[in-house]
Amino acid sequence: MIDGREARTVEVDPERAPHVRWAFAAYASGAYTLDTLQTALAERGLTTGPTPSRAAKPISRSQLASLLQNPY
């Protein structure tokens, strides 16, 4: 709490962050389409985060597109 307001922070996921950085650089290079980038990320080991009801799985094409469009 800061001045009576809840202060939230963001933590970088050390396991997934290198893959995400690489994905942005690879896509920006123009050498990858969404489909080829999705395949390359699956080979590199990028997965979704597991939840109590769902196991981790490779990132989908739509999730990848959302990730690349997210300015945050």
Distance bins in CASP14 RR format, pairs under 12 A and 6 or more apart:
PFRMAT RR
TARGET T0000
AUTHOR 0000-0000-0000
RMODE 2
METHOD distances of the structure
MODEL  1
1 7 1 0 0 1 0 0 0 0 0 0 0
1 8 0 0 0 0 0 1 0 0 0 0 0
2 8 0 0 0 0 0 1 0 0 0 0 0
2 9 0 0 0 0 0 1 0 0 0 0 0
10 17 0 0 0 0 0 1 0 0 0 0 0
10 72 0 0 0 0 1 0 0 0 0 0 0
11 17 0 0 0 0 1 0 0 0 0 0 0
12 18 0 0 0 0 0 1 0 0 0 0 0
12 19 0 0 0 0 0 1 0 0 0 0 0
12 20 0 0 0 0 1 0 0 0 0 0 0
12 21 0 0 0 0 1 0 0 0 0 0 0
12 72 0 0 0 0 0 1 0 0 0 0 0
13 19 0 0 0 0 1 0 0 0 0 0 0
13 20 0 0 0 0 1 0 0 0 0 0 0
13 21 0 0 0 0 0 1 0 0 0 0 0
13 46 0 0 0 0 0 1 0 0 0 0 0
13 47 0 0 0 0 0 1 0 0 0 0 0
13 48 0 0 0 0 0 1 0 0 0 0 0
13 49 0 0 0 0 1 0 0 0 0 0 0
13 56 0 0 0 0 0 1 0 0 0 0 0
14 20 0 0 0 0 0 1 0 0 0 0 0
14 21 0 0 0 0 0 1 0 0 0 0 0
15 44 0 0 0 0 0 1 0 0 0 0 0
15 45 0 0 0 0 1 0 0 0 0 0 0
15 46 0 0 0 0 1 0 0 0 0 0 0
15 47 0 0 0 0 1 0 0 0 0 0 0
15 48 0 0 0 0 0 1 0 0 0 0 0
15 49 0 0 0 0 1 0 0 0 0 0 0
15 50 0 0 0 0 0 1 0 0 0 0 0
15 56 0 0 0 0 0 1 0 0 0 0 0
16 22 0 0 0 0 0 1 0 0 0 0 0
16 23 0 0 0 0 1 0 0 0 0 0 0
16 41 0 0 0 0 1 0 0 0 0 0 0
16 44 0 0 0 0 0 1 0 0 0 0 0
16 45 0 0 0 0 1 0 0 0 0 0 0
16 46 1 0 0 1 0 0 0 0 0 0 0
16 47 0 0 0 0 1 0 0 0 0 0 0
16 48 0 0 0 0 1 0 0 0 0 0 0
16 49 1 0 0 1 0 0 0 0 0 0 0
16 50 0 0 0 0 0 1 0 0 0 0 0
16 56 0 0 0 0 0 1 0 0 0 0 0
16 59 0 0 0 0 1 0 0 0 0 0 0
16 63 0 0 0 0 0 1 0 0 0 0 0
16 67 0 0 0 0 0 1 0 0 0 0 0
17 23 0 0 0 0 0 1 0 0 0 0 0
17 24 0 0 0 0 0 1 0 0 0 0 0
17 46 0 0 0 0 0 1 0 0 0 0 0
18 24 0 0 0 0 0 1 0 0 0 0 0
18 25 0 0 0 0 0 1 0 0 0 0 0
18 41 0 0 0 0 0 1 0 0 0 0 0
18 44 0 0 0 0 1 0 0 0 0 0 0
18 45 0 0 0 0 0 1 0 0 0 0 0
18 46 0 0 0 0 1 0 0 0 0 0 0
19 25 0 0 0 0 0 1 0 0 0 0 0
19 26 0 0 0 0 0 1 0 0 0 0 0
19 37 0 0 0 0 0 1 0 0 0 0 0
19 38 0 0 0 0 0 1 0 0 0 0 0
19 40 0 0 0 0 1 0 0 0 0 0 0
19 41 1 0 0 1 0 0 0 0 0 0 0
19 42 0 0 0 0 0 1 0 0 0 0 0
19 43 0 0 0 0 0 1 0 0 0 0 0
19 44 1 0 1 0 0 0 0 0 0 0 0
19 45 1 0 0 1 0 0 0 0 0 0 0
19 46 1 0 1 0 0 0 0 0 0 0 0
19 47 0 0 0 0 1 0 0 0 0 0 0
19 48 0 0 0 0 0 1 0 0 0 0 0
19 58 0 0 0 0 0 1 0 0 0 0 0
19 59 0 0 0 0 1 0 0 0 0 0 0
19 64 0 0 0 0 0 1 0 0 0 0 0
19 67 0 0 0 0 0 1 0 0 0 0 0
20 26 0 0 0 0 0 1 0 0 0 0 0
20 27 0 0 0 0 0 1 0 0 0 0 0
20 37 0 0 0 0 0 1 0 0 0 0 0
20 41 0 0 0 0 1 0 0 0 0 0 0
20 44 0 0 0 0 0 1 0 0 0 0 0
20 45 0 0 0 0 0 1 0 0 0 0 0
20 46 1 0 0 1 0 0 0 0 0 0 0
20 59 0 0 0 0 1 0 0 0 0 0 0
20 63 0 0 0 0 0 1 0 0 0 0 0
20 64 0 0 0 0 0 1 0 0 0 0 0
20 67 1 0 0 1 0 0 0 0 0 0 0
20 68 0 0 0 0 1 0 0 0 0 0 0
20 70 0 0 0 0 1 0 0 0 0 0 0
20 72 0 0 0 0 0 1 0 0 0 0 0
21 27 0 0 0 0 0 1 0 0 0 0 0
21 28 0 0 0 0 0 1 0 0 0 0 0
21 41 0 0 0 0 0 1 0 0 0 0 0
21 44 0 0 0 0 0 1 0 0 0 0 0
21 46 0 0 0 0 0 1 0 0 0 0 0
21 67 0 0 0 0 0 1 0 0 0 0 0
22 28 0 0 0 0 0 1 0 0 0 0 0
22 29 0 0 0 0 0 1 0 0 0 0 0
22 32 0 0 0 0 0 1 0 0 0 0 0
22 37 0 0 0 0 1 0 0 0 0 0 0
22 40 0 0 0 0 1 0 0 0 0 0 0
22 41 0 0 0 0 1 0 0 0 0 0 0
22 43 0 0 0 0 0 1 0 0 0 0 0
22 44 1 0 0 1 0 0 0 0 0 0 0
22 45 0 0 0 0 0 1 0 0 0 0 0
22 46 0 0 0 0 1 0 0 0 0 0 0
23 29 0 0 0 0 0 1 0 0 0 0 0
23 32 0 0 0 0 1 0 0 0 0 0 0
23 34 0 0 0 0 0 1 0 0 0 0 0
23 36 0 0 0 0 0 1 0 0 0 0 0
23 37 1 0 0 1 0 0 0 0 0 0 0
23 38 0 0 0 0 1 0 0 0 0 0 0
23 39 0 0 0 0 0 1 0 0 0 0 0
23 40 0 0 0 0 1 0 0 0 0 0 0
23 41 1 0 1 0 0 0 0 0 0 0 0
23 42 0 0 0 0 0 1 0 0 0 0 0
23 44 0 0 0 0 1 0 0 0 0 0 0
23 45 0 0 0 0 0 1 0 0 0 0 0
23 46 1 0 0 1 0 0 0 0 0 0 0
23 59 0 0 0 0 1 0 0 0 0 0 0
23 63 0 0 0 0 0 1 0 0 0 0 0
23 64 1 0 0 1 0 0 0 0 0 0 0
23 65 0 0 0 0 0 1 0 0 0 0 0
23 67 1 0 0 1 0 0 0 0 0 0 0
23 68 1 0 0 1 0 0 0 0 0 0 0
23 70 0 0 0 0 0 1 0 0 0 0 0
24 30 0 0 0 0 0 1 0 0 0 0 0
24 32 0 0 0 0 0 1 0 0 0 0 0
24 37 0 0 0 0 1 0 0 0 0 0 0
24 41 0 0 0 0 0 1 0 0 0 0 0
24 64 0 0 0 0 0 1 0 0 0 0 0
24 67 0 0 0 0 1 0 0 0 0 0 0
24 68 1 0 0 1 0 0 0 0 0 0 0
24 69 0 0 0 0 0 1 0 0 0 0 0
24 70 0 0 0 0 0 1 0 0 0 0 0
24 71 0 0 0 0 0 1 0 0 0 0 0
25 31 0 0 0 0 0 1 0 0 0 0 0
25 32 0 0 0 0 1 0 0 0 0 0 0
25 37 0 0 0 0 0 1 0 0 0 0 0
25 40 0 0 0 0 0 1 0 0 0 0 0
25 68 0 0 0 0 0 1 0 0 0 0 0
26 32 1 0 1 0 0 0 0 0 0 0 0
26 33 0 0 0 0 0 1 0 0 0 0 0
26 34 0 0 0 0 0 1 0 0 0 0 0
26 36 0 0 0 0 1 0 0 0 0 0 0
26 37 1 0 0 1 0 0 0 0 0 0 0
26 38 0 0 0 0 0 1 0 0 0 0 0
26 39 0 0 0 0 0 1 0 0 0 0 0
26 40 1 0 0 1 0 0 0 0 0 0 0
26 41 0 0 0 0 1 0 0 0 0 0 0
26 44 0 0 0 0 1 0 0 0 0 0 0
26 46 0 0 0 0 0 1 0 0 0 0 0
26 64 0 0 0 0 0 1 0 0 0 0 0
26 68 0 0 0 0 0 1 0 0 0 0 0
27 33 0 0 0 0 1 0 0 0 0 0 0
27 34 1 0 0 1 0 0 0 0 0 0 0
27 35 0 0 0 0 0 1 0 0 0 0 0
27 36 0 0 0 0 1 0 0 0 0 0 0
27 37 1 0 1 0 0 0 0 0 0 0 0
27 38 0 0 0 0 0 1 0 0 0 0 0
27 40 0 0 0 0 0 1 0 0 0 0 0
27 41 0 0 0 0 0 1 0 0 0 0 0
27 64 0 0 0 0 1 0 0 0 0 0 0
27 65 0 0 0 0 0 1 0 0 0 0 0
27 67 0 0 0 0 1 0 0 0 0 0 0
27 68 1 0 1 0 0 0 0 0 0 0 0
27 69 0 0 0 0 0 1 0 0 0 0 0
28 37 0 0 0 0 0 1 0 0 0 0 0
28 68 0 0 0 0 1 0 0 0 0 0 0
29 36 0 0 0 0 0 1 0 0 0 0 0
29 37 0 0 0 0 0 1 0 0 0 0 0
29 40 0 0 0 0 0 1 0 0 0 0 0
30 36 0 0 0 0 0 1 0 0 0 0 0
30 37 0 0 0 0 1 0 0 0 0 0 0
31 37 0 0 0 0 1 0 0 0 0 0 0
31 40 0 0 0 0 1 0 0 0 0 0 0
32 38 0 0 0 0 1 0 0 0 0 0 0
32 39 0 0 0 0 1 0 0 0 0 0 0
32 40 1 0 0 1 0 0 0 0 0 0 0
32 41 0 0 0 0 1 0 0 0 0 0 0
32 64 0 0 0 0 0 1 0 0 0 0 0
32 68 0 0 0 0 0 1 0 0 0 0 0
33 39 0 0 0 0 1 0 0 0 0 0 0
33 40 0 0 0 0 0 1 0 0 0 0 0
33 61 0 0 0 0 1 0 0 0 0 0 0
33 64 0 0 0 0 0 1 0 0 0 0 0
33 65 0 0 0 0 0 1 0 0 0 0 0
33 68 0 0 0 0 0 1 0 0 0 0 0
34 40 0 0 0 0 0 1 0 0 0 0 0
34 41 0 0 0 0 0 1 0 0 0 0 0
34 59 0 0 0 0 0 1 0 0 0 0 0
34 60 0 0 0 0 0 1 0 0 0 0 0
34 61 1 0 1 0 0 0 0 0 0 0 0
34 62 0 0 0 0 1 0 0 0 0 0 0
34 63 0 0 0 0 0 1 0 0 0 0 0
34 64 1 0 1 0 0 0 0 0 0 0 0
34 65 1 0 1 0 0 0 0 0 0 0 0
34 66 0 0 0 0 0 1 0 0 0 0 0
34 67 0 0 0 0 0 1 0 0 0 0 0
34 68 1 0 0 1 0 0 0 0 0 0 0
34 69 0 0 0 0 0 1 0 0 0 0 0
35 41 0 0 0 0 0 1 0 0 0 0 0
35 42 0 0 0 0 0 1 0 0 0 0 0
35 60 0 0 0 0 0 1 0 0 0 0 0
35 61 1 0 0 1 0 0 0 0 0 0 0
35 62 0 0 0 0 0 1 0 0 0 0 0
35 64 0 0 0 0 1 0 0 0 0 0 0
35 65 0 0 0 0 0 1 0 0 0 0 0
36 42 0 0 0 0 0 1 0 0 0 0 0
36 43 0 0 0 0 0 1 0 0 0 0 0
36 61 0 0 0 0 0 1 0 0 0 0 0
36 64 0 0 0 0 0 1 0 0 0 0 0
37 43 0 0 0 0 0 1 0 0 0 0 0
37 44 0 0 0 0 0 1 0 0 0 0 0
37 46 0 0 0 0 0 1 0 0 0 0 0
37 58 0 0 0 0 0 1 0 0 0 0 0
37 59 0 0 0 0 1 0 0 0 0 0 0
37 61 0 0 0 0 1 0 0 0 0 0 0
37 63 0 0 0 0 0 1 0 0 0 0 0
37 64 1 0 0 1 0 0 0 0 0 0 0
37 65 0 0 0 0 1 0 0 0 0 0 0
37 67 0 0 0 0 0 1 0 0 0 0 0
37 68 0 0 0 0 1 0 0 0 0 0 0
38 44 0 0 0 0 0 1 0 0 0 0 0
38 45 0 0 0 0 0 1 0 0 0 0 0
38 46 0 0 0 0 1 0 0 0 0 0 0
38 58 1 0 0 1 0 0 0 0 0 0 0
38 59 1 0 0 1 0 0 0 0 0 0 0
38 60 1 0 0 1 0 0 0 0 0 0 0
38 61 1 0 1 0 0 0 0 0 0 0 0
38 62 0 0 0 0 1 0 0 0 0 0 0
38 63 0 0 0 0 1 0 0 0 0 0 0
38 64 1 0 1 0 0 0 0 0 0 0 0
38 65 0 0 0 0 1 0 0 0 0 0 0
38 67 0 0 0 0 0 1 0 0 0 0 0
38 68 0 0 0 0 0 1 0 0 0 0 0
39 45 0 0 0 0 0 1 0 0 0 0 0
39 46 0 0 0 0 0 1 0 0 0 0 0
39 58 0 0 0 0 1 0 0 0 0 0 0
39 59 0 0 0 0 0 1 0 0 0 0 0
39 61 0 0 0 0 1 0 0 0 0 0 0
39 64 0 0 0 0 0 1 0 0 0 0 0
40 46 0 0 0 0 1 0 0 0 0 0 0
40 58 0 0 0 0 0 1 0 0 0 0 0
40 59 0 0 0 0 0 1 0 0 0 0 0
40 64 0 0 0 0 0 1 0 0 0 0 0
41 47 0 0 0 0 1 0 0 0 0 0 0
41 48 0 0 0 0 0 1 0 0 0 0 0
41 58 1 0 0 1 0 0 0 0 0 0 0
41 59 1 0 0 1 0 0 0 0 0 0 0
41 60 0 0 0 0 0 1 0 0 0 0 0
41 61 0 0 0 0 0 1 0 0 0 0 0
41 63 0 0 0 0 0 1 0 0 0 0 0
41 64 1 0 0 1 0 0 0 0 0 0 0
41 67 0 0 0 0 1 0 0 0 0 0 0
41 68 0 0 0 0 0 1 0 0 0 0 0
42 48 0 0 0 0 0 1 0 0 0 0 0
42 56 0 0 0 0 0 1 0 0 0 0 0
42 57 0 0 0 0 1 0 0 0 0 0 0
42 58 1 0 1 0 0 0 0 0 0 0 0
42 59 1 0 0 1 0 0 0 0 0 0 0
42 60 0 0 0 0 0 1 0 0 0 0 0
42 61 0 0 0 0 0 1 0 0 0 0 0
42 63 0 0 0 0 0 1 0 0 0 0 0
42 64 0 0 0 0 0 1 0 0 0 0 0
43 58 0 0 0 0 1 0 0 0 0 0 0
43 59 0 0 0 0 0 1 0 0 0 0 0
44 58 0 0 0 0 0 1 0 0 0 0 0
44 59 0 0 0 0 0 1 0 0 0 0 0
45 56 0 0 0 0 1 0 0 0 0 0 0
45 57 0 0 0 0 0 1 0 0 0 0 0
45 58 1 0 0 1 0 0 0 0 0 0 0
45 59 0 0 0 0 1 0 0 0 0 0 0
46 56 0 0 0 0 1 0 0 0 0 0 0
46 57 0 0 0 0 0 1 0 0 0 0 0
46 58 1 0 0 1 0 0 0 0 0 0 0
46 59 1 0 1 0 0 0 0 0 0 0 0
46 60 0 0 0 0 0 1 0 0 0 0 0
46 63 0 0 0 0 1 0 0 0 0 0 0
46 64 0 0 0 0 1 0 0 0 0 0 0
46 67 0 0 0 0 1 0 0 0 0 0 0
47 54 0 0 0 0 0 1 0 0 0 0 0
47 55 0 0 0 0 1 0 0 0 0 0 0
47 56 1 0 1 0 0 0 0 0 0 0 0
47 57 1 0 0 1 0 0 0 0 0 0 0
47 58 1 0 1 0 0 0 0 0 0 0 0
47 59 1 0 0 1 0 0 0 0 0 0 0
47 60 0 0 0 0 0 1 0 0 0 0 0
47 63 0 0 0 0 0 1 0 0 0 0 0
48 54 1 0 0 1 0 0 0 0 0 0 0
48 55 0 0 0 0 1 0 0 0 0 0 0
48 56 1 0 1 0 0 0 0 0 0 0 0
48 57 1 0 1 0 0 0 0 0 0 0 0
48 58 1 0 0 1 0 0 0 0 0 0 0
48 59 1 0 1 0 0 0 0 0 0 0 0
48 60 0 0 0 0 1 0 0 0 0 0 0
48 62 0 0 0 0 0 1 0 0 0 0 0
48 63 1 0 0 1 0 0 0 0 0 0 0
48 64 0 0 0 0 0 1 0 0 0 0 0
48 66 0 0 0 0 0 1 0 0 0 0 0
48 67 0 0 0 0 0 1 0 0 0 0 0
49 55 0 0 0 0 1 0 0 0 0 0 0
49 56 1 0 1 0 0 0 0 0 0 0 0
49 57 0 0 0 0 1 0 0 0 0 0 0
49 58 0 0 0 0 0 1 0 0 0 0 0
49 59 0 0 0 0 1 0 0 0 0 0 0
49 63 0 0 0 0 0 1 0 0 0 0 0
50 56 1 0 1 0 0 0 0 0 0 0 0
50 57 0 0 0 0 1 0 0 0 0 0 0
51 57 0 0 0 0 0 1 0 0 0 0 0
57 63 0 0 0 0 1 0 0 0 0 0 0
58 64 0 0 0 0 1 0 0 0 0 0 0
59 65 0 0 0 0 0 1 0 0 0 0 0
59 66 0 0 0 0 1 0 0 0 0 0 0
59 67 1 0 0 1 0 0 0 0 0 0 0
59 68 0 0 0 0 0 1 0 0 0 0 0
60 66 0 0 0 0 1 0 0 0 0 0 0
60 67 0 0 0 0 0 1 0 0 0 0 0
61 67 0 0 0 0 0 1 0 0 0 0 0
61 68 0 0 0 0 0 1 0 0 0 0 0
62 68 0 0 0 0 0 1 0 0 0 0 0
62 69 0 0 0 0 0 1 0 0 0 0 0
63 69 0 0 0 0 0 1 0 0 0 0 0
63 70 0 0 0 0 0 1 0 0 0 0 0
64 70 0 0 0 0 0 1 0 0 0 0 0
66 72 0 0 0 0 0 1 0 0 0 0 0
END
